Amino acid sequence: MIHPMHRVVSFAIVGPHELEVAFEDGVIRRINFLPVLEGELFGPLTDLSVFNQVALSPERYTLLWPNGADVILTAPHGTLP
C-alpha cells in the first residue's frame, strides 16, 4: 500500500525519543520513535544526546539527524515506516 508523504513544517522535543510534529496541513502528532530506533543508521539515535540533534531538512521537509538518518512520515500523519 502506498501512502502519501506529508511535509513536516515544525517539531518539538516533548519527551525521551518523542517529538510533537506539525504537518503542512495543520495536523499535529506526538510520535514516540523508540520502537524503530535499531540498526546501523537508527540505532545510534537511542542515545538521547544524538536523538536530540534532530533537525528539519529544508529541502525535503523531513526529520534529519547529523549521522544521515532521516524519517519520512507517511499517512496517516506520523506513521513510521
DAHU-V196184 format. One line per field, one symbol per residue. ss: DSSP state (A for helix, B for strand, O for the rest). phi: phi as a letter, one per 30 degrees, with the letter a starting at -180 (. if undefined). burial: b if it has 24 or more other C-alpha atoms within 12 Angstrom, else e. A space follows every 10 residues. Layout:
ss=???
phi=???
burial=???
//
This chain:
ss=OOOOBOOBBB BBBBBOOBBB BBBOOOOBBB BBOAAAOOAA AAAAAAOAAA AOOOBBOOOO OOBBOOOOOB BOOBOOOOBO O
phi=.ccddcddca abdcadibbc cccecjdbbc bcdedcdbid dceddddedd eddebcdddc hbdbcedjdb bcccddeidd d
burial=eeeeebbbbb bbbeeebbbb bbbeeeeebe bebeeebeee ebebbbeeee bbbbbbeeee bbbbbeeebb bbbeeebbeb e
//
